[in-house]
Amino acid sequence: MKRYAYFISDGTGITAETLGNALLAQFDKIQFTRVTLPYIDSPEKANAAVAKINEAAKESGAPAILFDTIIDKSIRSIIDTADAFKVDIFETFLSPLEQELSVESSYSVGKSHSSANSASYLHRIDAINFALDNDDGARTRHYEDADVILVGVSRSGKTPTCLYLAMQFGIKAANYPLTEEDMMELSLPESLRKHRHKLFGLTIDPERLSAIRTERKANSRYASLKQCYHEVDEVEMLYERENIPFISTTDKSIEEISTRILQTTGLKRSQS
Amino acid sequence: MKRYAYFISDGTGITAETLGNALLAQFDKIQFTRVTLPYIDSPEKANAAVAKINEAAKESGAPAILFDTIIDKSIRSIIDTADAFKVDIFETFLSPLEQELSVESSYSVGKSHSSANSASYLHRIDAINFALDNDDGARTRHYEDADVILVGVSRSGKTPTCLYLAMQFGIKAANYPLTEEDMMELSLPESLRKHRHKLFGLTIDPERLSAIRTERKANSRYASLKQCYHEVDEVEMLYERENIPFISTTDKSIEEISTRILQTTGLKRSQS
């Protein structure tokens, strides 16, 4: 069975997509064709959106599912005329919240993803630059400023996780690739030892690691199963010996790895 | 006035945070203390969460606002006992959706951010690696594979935007810094000319640019107002002359810049 799902917003559409996709994930028997219509901020655009939605309903033989986060009431009333099943996120929750909080909501458009000058936004951008500047052990002299330093073997997921921690949570994450030499030593490299309370280890199933490395360098010693087993063994022994908290990234998304790191370290998510 | 806001989930908590923050942004007169409790997946953890929430209510003298995306009914029923105003995202919308779609939801935990082996997740990770490998004009030989190539002067926002496009939407975005030489030439560099239909320009207010560059290199020619005015003038002339679509990044978040780029280019968001 096929249905259209529309995400409609007067802003970026990201909130409508996030909630909508979380809800649609609960209905995996149905194939949804997803369409996002951002910046619907005038009656003209709203009417054009309604025309599109009605066409989709006709084509698929069923009303579209519509997730919207439009604030403006006159635009909302146009969208309401579409042949669709509406999941009206703001309308459903804003009035009860107004009552509970005893204040009126500001009903301002696109608040959630447009505060480009807020302290927390600038903090996130700083954190992204920090992750880029301190990627892959390139520099260690800024470890003083890091909130967390991820360690692990090459291709265990350090870089994407650092970027996600920065982008989503405003956390300054550096990363340092543990080499065979580091692991054979009886102590951590000096640059890491000084900040050992900030270290967090990643590990990964050796077969998965070998598959990932093969995509980069097929038929190399680097990608061989034997080498991957060896490195993962060594790195896990190092974590145990040095008492470094660690998790396996196998089968985990960067969202999951990142939130598990926050949970273990007690690092705070940046407030928006 | 101060209130506690709790985001509670049996998964990462990211969906609850995104929706909750979008709603709370409408109440800017109230100072919310935000707390996320992810991975609440056992009665023990749920009881501990309730204790925390009740303590917060006592401390602030008002019930906490609680955004939750817990699927399991027995855990949900424990959370229900907390002294809080509940915004029950899934409960509110899942039953009506089940009726509309004539299927039962799968009620499975943490669907939205844990599908680490899905095609769309792997696609996002590929896109992140692509953005890193093709940052700052480092390489141009992979432009064949790019979905979009951002151009602009140094520090106009290209890199964070490329990373966001990759992470959120699975879009392969390269970027190329336009230098003074490029701008003085009467035609685009060969590596860009071949892919001109993929080019998208960023521009920025010269005073803002100067402020950003000053943070990196104070008192340099690079950061001087005069130089910034000159470069921005030149780059905007280049966009006009070469018919490259462009937007200003001044006062825009990477979320806004990215969704505007999608809107202008017609690039599709990756489906989850």
HADDOCK unambig.tbl for C-alpha pairs under 7 A between the chains (distance, minus, plus):
assign (segid A and resid 12 and name CA) (segid B and resid 255 and name CA) 6.87 0.50 0.50
assign (segid A and resid 12 and name CA) (segid B and resid 256 and name CA) 5.90 0.50 0.50
assign (segid A and resid 12 and name CA) (segid B and resid 259 and name CA) 5.85 0.50 0.50
assign (segid A and resid 15 and name CA) (segid B and resid 18 and name CA) 6.25 0.50 0.50
assign (segid A and resid 15 and name CA) (segid B and resid 19 and name CA) 6.15 0.50 0.50
assign (segid A and resid 15 and name CA) (segid B and resid 22 and name CA) 6.98 0.50 0.50
assign (segid A and resid 18 and name CA) (segid B and resid 15 and name CA) 6.26 0.50 0.50
assign (segid A and resid 19 and name CA) (segid B and resid 15 and name CA) 6.17 0.50 0.50
assign (segid A and resid 19 and name CA) (segid B and resid 19 and name CA) 6.58 0.50 0.50
assign (segid A and resid 21 and name CA) (segid B and resid 112 and name CA) 6.92 0.50 0.50
assign (segid A and resid 22 and name CA) (segid B and resid 15 and name CA) 7.00 0.50 0.50
assign (segid A and resid 22 and name CA) (segid B and resid 112 and name CA) 4.87 0.50 0.50
assign (segid A and resid 25 and name CA) (segid B and resid 111 and name CA) 6.07 0.50 0.50
assign (segid A and resid 25 and name CA) (segid B and resid 112 and name CA) 6.27 0.50 0.50
assign (segid A and resid 26 and name CA) (segid B and resid 105 and name CA) 5.00 0.50 0.50
assign (segid A and resid 26 and name CA) (segid B and resid 106 and name CA) 5.13 0.50 0.50
assign (segid A and resid 26 and name CA) (segid B and resid 107 and name CA) 6.01 0.50 0.50
assign (segid A and resid 26 and name CA) (segid B and resid 108 and name CA) 6.78 0.50 0.50
assign (segid A and resid 27 and name CA) (segid B and resid 105 and name CA) 5.06 0.50 0.50
assign (segid A and resid 27 and name CA) (segid B and resid 106 and name CA) 6.16 0.50 0.50
assign (segid A and resid 94 and name CA) (segid B and resid 23 and name CA) 6.99 0.50 0.50
assign (segid A and resid 105 and name CA) (segid B and resid 26 and name CA) 4.99 0.50 0.50
assign (segid A and resid 105 and name CA) (segid B and resid 27 and name CA) 5.05 0.50 0.50
assign (segid A and resid 106 and name CA) (segid B and resid 26 and name CA) 5.14 0.50 0.50
assign (segid A and resid 106 and name CA) (segid B and resid 27 and name CA) 6.16 0.50 0.50
assign (segid A and resid 107 and name CA) (segid B and resid 26 and name CA) 6.04 0.50 0.50
assign (segid A and resid 108 and name CA) (segid B and resid 26 and name CA) 6.79 0.50 0.50
assign (segid A and resid 111 and name CA) (segid B and resid 25 and name CA) 6.04 0.50 0.50
assign (segid A and resid 112 and name CA) (segid B and resid 21 and name CA) 6.91 0.50 0.50
assign (segid A and resid 112 and name CA) (segid B and resid 22 and name CA) 4.85 0.50 0.50
assign (segid A and resid 112 and name CA) (segid B and resid 25 and name CA) 6.22 0.50 0.50
assign (segid A and resid 113 and name CA) (segid B and resid 253 and name CA) 6.93 0.50 0.50
assign (segid A and resid 113 and name CA) (segid B and resid 255 and name CA) 6.29 0.50 0.50
assign (segid A and resid 113 and name CA) (segid B and resid 256 and name CA) 6.91 0.50 0.50
assign (segid A and resid 114 and name CA) (segid B and resid 252 and name CA) 6.34 0.50 0.50
assign (segid A and resid 114 and name CA) (segid B and resid 253 and name CA) 5.52 0.50 0.50
assign (segid A and resid 114 and name CA) (segid B and resid 256 and name CA) 6.45 0.50 0.50
assign (segid A and resid 115 and name CA) (segid B and resid 253 and name CA) 6.63 0.50 0.50
assign (segid A and resid 116 and name CA) (segid B and resid 251 and name CA) 5.30 0.50 0.50
assign (segid A and resid 116 and name CA) (segid B and resid 252 and name CA) 5.17 0.50 0.50
assign (segid A and resid 116 and name CA) (segid B and resid 253 and name CA) 4.49 0.50 0.50
assign (segid A and resid 117 and name CA) (segid B and resid 251 and name CA) 6.39 0.50 0.50
assign (segid A and resid 251 and name CA) (segid B and resid 116 and name CA) 5.30 0.50 0.50
assign (segid A and resid 251 and name CA) (segid B and resid 117 and name CA) 6.39 0.50 0.50
assign (segid A and resid 252 and name CA) (segid B and resid 114 and name CA) 6.37 0.50 0.50
assign (segid A and resid 252 and name CA) (segid B and resid 116 and name CA) 5.18 0.50 0.50
assign (segid A and resid 253 and name CA) (segid B and resid 113 and name CA) 6.97 0.50 0.50
assign (segid A and resid 253 and name CA) (segid B and resid 114 and name CA) 5.56 0.50 0.50
assign (segid A and resid 253 and name CA) (segid B and resid 115 and name CA) 6.67 0.50 0.50
assign (segid A and resid 253 and name CA) (segid B and resid 116 and name CA) 4.50 0.50 0.50
assign (segid A and resid 255 and name CA) (segid B and resid 12 and name CA) 6.86 0.50 0.50
assign (segid A and resid 255 and name CA) (segid B and resid 113 and name CA) 6.29 0.50 0.50
assign (segid A and resid 256 and name CA) (segid B and resid 12 and name CA) 5.91 0.50 0.50
assign (segid A and resid 256 and name CA) (segid B and resid 113 and name CA) 6.93 0.50 0.50
assign (segid A and resid 256 and name CA) (segid B and resid 114 and name CA) 6.45 0.50 0.50
assign (segid A and resid 259 and name CA) (segid B and resid 12 and name CA) 5.87 0.50 0.50
